[in-house]
Amino acid sequence: YKANHPKADPIPPVAAALAKEATLLCFDEMQITDIADAMIIKRLLTLLLDLGVVIVTTSNRPPCHLYEGGINRSLFVPFIHTLNERLQVMEMMGMHDYRKGESSVTTSVSDSALACLPAYVYPSNTASSKTILDRWMKSSNDDADATIRTEIIPVAMGRTLAIRRANDSCARCTFRELCHEPLGAADYLAIARRFDTVIVEDVPQLGGHVYNEARRFVTLIDALYEARTTLIVAAEVPMEDLFVGFDASVESHDGDEEIAMENESTAATTATTA
């Protein structure tokens, strides 16, 4: 719509189109990370409710804590009141946190005998790590001898993204290629839809000095998780030491742990996933 009507407000026609297509709309893991998202969600969901659409959404925090600490949050607060008035808020009192289940996928490549291929290896610049990633690249494809190629995948609005090392089912990228470039959720969703397995290597320890890159990495993980795409990571440090060195804290307003990453005047909150 925006491509054909660059000066028009796209939200009302988008809401009308959604309401025409569906009477029930489900959102999984709602989170608000910046003022632009806050304003879009506020207007879109308000219009959908006015059009009679039934909305079901899950989140790791109650409405009163959405976009907490965000810039210009006062503009978003009236919508929180709308959510509380027009939606029934239910706290799911589950006792088991599936994100904290025991896993054997994190393995140091110093271990010579691997019962299976690990999904997280460190350090990333060793011959052992490269061998494991090579094995993932081959094992994820039906044809183990398939040629590694550059593939151009469509994203949106006529944009494309080049994956420099790919086979029929696996993409292999460096952290710099995916997180230092100006990429966003649409790019990562396109990757997740195209490939069954995504390998990200040379992931550094992520601190405040690479705040934007760290946020992109979290967005990438979310996209792959939602698409059920297998993620393989080769990093410089163990998983528990990956996010350090910036203003980070574990919040638990509603008993559900979340990582809050803050850098100077900006704040973003993203749910942790296992």
N, C-alpha and C positions, 0 to 999 in steps of 0.2 A: 504493500500500500504506500509506504513512504517513498519508494522509488518512483511511483507514478504521481504522487501528490506531495512533493517535498516540503511545501509550506503548510500543509494541513496537519491537524492534530490526529495522530493515528489511533489513539486509545479508544475513543467511542466506536469507530467502525470495527476495530479488533474485538471489542467486547460484544458488539452486536453479532459478529460472525461466530464467535464462540458460543453465545447464547442460542443461536440458530442451530448449531451443530450438536450441542450437548445440554441436557438439563441437570446433569450431575458432573461436577468438576472436582478432581482429586489432586491435591498437591502433597508431595512427600518431602519432609524435612525442610519446611519453610525457614529461611533465614534472611535477614536484612543486613547488608554489609556496608551500604553507603547511602547517601541522601538521594541519589538518582533512583536506586532500587526502591527506596522507601516511598518516593512520590509516585512511581509507576504502579507499584503494588497497591498503594492506597486508592488511586483512581480506578484502576482496572477492577479490583475486587468489589469496590463500592458500586460500580456500574453493573457488574454481573449480579450482585445481590438485588439491585433495583430491577433487573430484568428477570428475576425469578429463578436464577440458577442456584441450585443447591451446592454448597462448597464444603468439602471435607479436606482438612489439611492436618498434617502431623508436624511437630516441631520439637526440638530439644529444650524449649523454654516456653513458658506461658506467654500469652499476649502482652502482659504488662512488662515483660523483659525484652520484647523484640526491639532491636536497634538501640539497646541500652548503651548510653555513653556516646552515641553517634552525634555527628555534627548536625545542628539545627533539628534535633529530635523533636522539639516542640511542635514542628510542622506535621509530625507523624502521629503525635499523641491522640488527636481526635479520631484517627482511624482505629487506634487501639480500643477506644470506647465503643466504636461501631462493631468491632469484632466481638467484644464482650456482650453487647446488647443483642446482636443478630445471630450469633453462633453459640452453640452450646459447647462450653469448654470442659473437657474431661481430662483428668490427670490419670495416666495409665501407671498403675502402681506395680509394675513388673519387678520382680526381685532379682532376675538374672540379667546381667549386662553381657550381651553376646560379643561386644567389642573387646572384652577382657578375657576371652577364652584362650586357653593354652594353644600355642602354635609352634610348629617346628620349622617354619619357613625361614626364619632369620638365622643365618649360619655364617660364621667367619670362614673365609676361604683358606684359613690356615689349617682347617681340618682336612686331612687328606682323603678320608673315606666319607662319601656322601651317600646316604641311603636313597635320597631322591634329590632332584634339582631344587635348590633353595630359591625363593622368590625375592629375597633381600640378601645381598652379599656386600661385604666390605673387607678391606679397602678396595676401591674400584679400579685402581691402576695397576693391579698385579696380573701376571700371566694366568693365575688360577681363576681370577674373576672373569677375564676375557674368555677363557675356555668354557666356563659355565654359561656365559651369555651366548656364546656360539652354539652351545648345545641347546639352549632354549630356542634360539632362532631356527635351528633345524628341526627340533622335536615338535614345534608348534605348527609345522607345515606338513601336509600329506606327502609331498615330494621332498625328501631330505636333501636332494641334490639340486633343488630349484635355484635359479640364478637370483642373486640379490640385486635389486634394481631401485632406481628412483621412481617414485609414483606421485603423480599429481592428483590430489583428492579435492572434490568440490566442497566449499564451506557454506557460503550464503551470499546472496546479493551479487552473484557473479564472481565472488572471490574464490581463490584456490590456495592450497597449501602443499608445498613440496615435502615429501618424506624421502629422505636421501637413501635410506637403507630399508627395503621392504621386500617381503615375499607375499604369497597369496593371503596369508593370515596373520603375519607378524610385522610390526613396525619397530625399528631400533633407532633411537634418537639419543642425543646427548642432552643433558640438562640445559646447556647453553642454547641449543636449537629450539627447545620448547618453552623455556622460561625467561630467557634474556631478550627474546624477540617480543614485539608488541602483539601478543596473541591473547585471546580471551576464551570465554566459555564456548562460543560457537565453534572455534577452531578445535578445541579439545573434544567437543561432542562429535564433530565430524571424524576425528581420529578414532574415537570410541566406537562409532557406528561401523567404520570400515574394517577394523582389525579385531581379531579375537584376543591377541596378545600384544602388549606394548612394553618395550624395554626402554628404560631411561637409565643411562649410565653417566658417570662422572658427576653425581649429585654431591655438592659440597655441604659442609655444615652450614645450616641456615640461621643467620642472626640478623640483627637490626640493620646491618650494612647492606643486606640484600632483601630488604623488606618486600619490595614489589615482586621480586623473583619468587620469594617464599609464598606470597599470596597466589601467584600464578600456579605454583606447584600444588597448592591445596585445591585450587579450582580444577586442575587436571585430575587429581586423585578423585574428586567428587564426580567428575564426568565419567571416568572409567568405572567407578563403583556403581553408578546408576545404570550403566550399560552392561554391567557384569563382564567387563573386559578384564582379562588377567593382566596385572601390573607386575613387572619385574624391575627391581631397583638395584643399581650398583652405586654405593655411596662411599664417601670417605670415612664415615664413622658409623658405629652401631646405631640402630634405629632409635634407641632411647636417648641418644645424644644428638639427634639430627637437628632439632629446633632448640637453639640456645643463644644467649648473648644479646637478646633484646628484651623489651618490657613484655614479658609473657607471664600469664598466670592461669591457673586452673580455676574456673568459676563453677559453682554448683548451686545456683539459686533454687533449682527445682530438683536437686538430687541427681542431675545428669551432667556429667563432667563436660566442659567445653573449654577449648583453648582460646583465650583472648589475646590477640596480638596487637600491640599498640606501638605507634611510631610517631613521636612528636604530636602534631595536632590531629592525626587521623587515628581511627580505631576500627578494627574489624574483628568480628567474632565468627568462628567457623566450628561446626560440630566435628568432633573426632569420630573416625570410623575405624573399625577393625578390618 
